[in-house]
Amino acid sequence: MNTPIEHQIIMQNGQPAFVVIPYQDFLRFSEITKQKVYFPHEVVHSHTIEEKSLTRAWREYKGLSQEEMAKRMGISQPAYAQMEKPSARLRLKTRMKIASALGISPDQLTLN
């Protein structure tokens, strides 16, 4: 039985050259690529020059204390302080909570 494929790869000189996808997928991907992530100069400076974590750079940019962030997230200040360490490896769920407390996108807490 032949199963319909969702996309088609068009080869040119033995190499993939084009991909044909359903129109609805194209629209969805177009919307995703329109979304841009912005970083204020102060956040970039704090992160790159002063070597602060993006979490700390954003918190300071927003003028919040660690205690205020912890309160917004419903955790203790020492627990939040651990999340600000440059070596911290934050899970997506944690980044989402921090971003919500800061009023930013979770994508603004990573440079990947």
C-alpha positions as CSV (number, residue, x, y, z in Angstrom):
1,M,0.0,0.0,0.0
2,N,1.3,3.5,-0.8
3,T,1.2,6.0,2.0
4,P,0.9,9.6,0.9
5,I,4.0,11.7,1.7
6,E,3.7,15.1,3.3
7,H,6.5,16.6,1.4
8,Q,8.5,16.1,-1.8
9,I,12.2,16.6,-2.2
10,I,13.4,17.7,-5.6
11,M,16.9,16.7,-6.5
12,Q,19.4,18.5,-8.7
13,N,22.7,17.0,-9.7
14,G,22.2,14.3,-7.1
15,Q,21.7,16.8,-4.2
16,P,18.5,18.0,-2.5
17,A,17.6,21.3,-4.1
18,F,14.0,22.0,-3.2
19,V,11.3,20.8,-0.9
20,V,7.6,20.9,-1.7
21,I,5.4,21.0,1.4
22,P,1.6,21.4,1.9
23,Y,0.4,25.0,1.8
24,Q,-0.8,24.9,5.4
25,D,2.7,23.8,6.6
26,F,4.2,26.7,4.6
27,L,1.9,29.2,6.3
28,R,2.7,27.8,9.7
29,F,6.5,27.9,9.1
30,S,6.1,31.4,7.7
31,E,4.5,32.6,10.9
32,I,7.3,31.0,13.0
33,T,10.1,32.7,11.0
34,K,8.4,36.1,11.3
35,Q,8.8,36.0,15.0
36,K,12.0,37.7,16.0
37,V,13.7,37.7,19.3
38,Y,15.1,41.0,20.5
39,F,17.7,41.8,23.2
40,P,18.2,45.3,24.6
41,H,21.7,46.6,24.4
42,E,22.0,46.7,28.2
43,V,21.1,42.9,28.4
44,V,23.6,42.0,25.7
45,H,26.3,44.2,27.4
46,S,25.7,42.6,30.8
47,H,25.8,39.1,29.4
48,T,28.7,39.4,27.0
49,I,31.0,42.0,28.6
50,E,30.2,41.5,32.3
51,E,29.7,37.8,31.9
52,K,26.3,37.7,33.7
53,S,23.8,35.0,32.9
54,L,20.9,36.1,30.6
55,T,18.6,35.5,33.5
56,R,20.4,37.9,35.8
57,A,21.0,40.5,32.9
58,W,17.2,40.5,32.2
59,R,16.3,40.8,35.9
60,E,18.6,43.7,36.4
61,Y,17.4,45.3,33.2
62,K,13.8,45.1,34.4
63,G,14.9,46.6,37.8
64,L,13.8,43.6,39.9
65,S,15.5,42.1,42.9
66,Q,16.1,38.4,43.3
67,E,13.6,38.4,46.1
68,E,10.9,40.0,43.9
69,M,11.6,37.4,41.2
70,A,11.4,34.5,43.7
71,K,8.1,35.9,45.0
72,R,6.7,36.2,41.4
73,M,7.8,32.5,40.8
74,G,6.5,31.2,44.1
75,I,10.0,30.0,45.2
76,S,12.6,31.0,47.8
77,Q,15.2,33.6,47.0
78,P,18.1,31.2,47.4
79,A,16.5,28.8,44.9
80,Y,16.1,31.6,42.4
81,A,19.7,32.7,43.0
82,Q,20.8,29.3,41.8
83,M,19.0,29.8,38.5
84,E,21.0,33.0,37.9
85,K,24.4,31.4,38.0
86,P,26.2,31.5,34.6
87,S,26.7,27.7,34.9
88,A,22.9,27.0,35.5
89,R,21.4,24.7,32.9
90,L,17.7,25.7,32.9
91,R,15.0,23.4,31.8
92,L,12.4,24.7,29.3
93,K,9.7,24.7,32.0
94,T,12.0,26.7,34.3
95,R,12.9,29.2,31.5
96,M,9.2,29.6,30.9
97,K,8.5,30.5,34.5
98,I,11.4,32.9,34.6
99,A,10.3,34.5,31.3
100,S,6.7,34.9,32.6
101,A,8.0,36.6,35.8
102,L,10.1,38.9,33.7
103,G,7.4,39.6,31.1
104,I,9.6,38.3,28.2
105,S,9.6,35.4,25.8
106,P,11.4,32.2,26.9
107,D,13.5,32.5,23.7
108,Q,15.0,35.7,25.2
109,L,16.6,33.6,27.9
110,T,18.8,31.6,25.5
111,L,21.1,32.4,22.7
112,N,20.6,29.1,20.9
